[in-house]
């Protein structure tokens, strides 16, 4: 089974293998599974089909092809209840762990391209001249205590980057970013997590703690003016502007007096 049309049909058929499948009675499930098995064929998924379909679909196809009814139901129920299987990193690839699915090939369980980073911004403030950023971040589905977190500020026009390593602060991370190193421009914040040789990054700020205020914060650092704000999409961004440092009012008056 490898043609584009067949893959499209299979994708459409397997869409109902979610809560709707669990709502069917036993006879309806058996009819649906038998019909899907005919679409898959005796040889199962081709390499082209595996490359085109996400792991959740590949694993459903595996269960259906091999008549694993109970395993199929458990797979669907775990996903619908928000409890996906864990994952393991092997040689830079990430594989979903399903102990109850024996015989699954690594190719079917490979979720490397589907794993992202879960993150939340919890606090945003100032400590002296440095911006303090606190939150949580972790690779999706990969459990490890050996992960490093970095906040990356990227200038929107030039693409120039400055990275700031995070310190572990239970239950998350804390970054103290020295913004004096930044030049003028619009700097977008990204969060990067590295664990077991795998790195994933995402824009930071859209997922925020309820108590975190989203009002702009202004700060003057020498001759630089900093505005910490959020985009319309909710992402954290910094506007760096430069200008002449303002003199104290009394000094300005003396300078304008004739000599």
Residue, then its C-alpha position, 0 to 999 in steps of 0.5 A: x500500500x503506497x500510492x498517494x490516493x491509498x495513503x490519503x484514503x487510509x489517513x481519512x479512515x484512521x481519523x475516526x480512530x479517536x473518541x468516536x471509535x471508543x463510542x462504537x459498540x463491539x460489532x461496529x468496531x469489528x466492522x470498522x477494523x475489518x474494513x480498514x484492514x482491507x485498505x491497509x492490505x496484507x503487506x502493511x504500510x509501505x515505506x512511502x506510507x510510513x514517511x507520509x503518516x504520523x506515528x499515531x496513524x502508523x501505530x493504529x495501522x500496526x494494531x489493525x493489521x495484526x488484530x490487536x484490538x485491546x492494544x488499539x483501544x488502549x492506544x486510543x484511550x491513552x491519547x484521548x485522555x491526554x496520557x501519551x506514551x513516553x519516549x526514549x532517545x537512541x542515536x539521536x532519534x526519538x522513539x515512542x515507548x509502548x510496552x504493550x505493543x510487541x513487534x512494532x518496528x522502530x520505523x513505526x515508533x519513530x517520533x523524532x520529527x514530531x517531538x517539540x518542547x513544552x514550555x511556560x513563562x512564569x515570571x518576567x522582571x528586572x534584577x539590576x540591569x538584567x532581565x530576569x526570565x523564569x519558567x518551565x521547559x522540557x522536551x515533549x514525552x522524554x523524561x530526563x533530569x539532564x536537560x539544559x535550557x537556554x533563552x535565545x534572543x534573535x534580532x528580527x531583521x538581521x537574524x543575529x542571536x544572543x544566547x543566555x544559559x538558564x540556571x535550574x530553579x525548582x520547578x523550572x529555570x531562571x535566566x538573567x539576561x544582560x541586555x547591554x550586549x544587544x544592539x538596536x532592533x526588535x529581538x524575539x525570545x526563543x526557548x531551547x532545550x537540549x537533552x540526550x543529544x536532542x535540541x528543540x526550540x520554540x518561540x517563548x511567551x505564548x504559554x504564560x502563567x495566569x498571574x503574569x501581566x502582559x503590559x509593556x515594561x520600559x527600562x533605560x540602560x545607559x543610552x539604550x531604551x528597552x521595551x519588553x512586550x508581547x506580540x499580537x500572537x503572545x510571543x515575548x519580544x524586546x525593542x532596543x532603541x538607542x539615543x543620547x542620554x538625557x542630562x539632568x534638568x539643572x545641567x541642561x539649564x546651565x548649558x543654555x545660559x549665556x557665558 
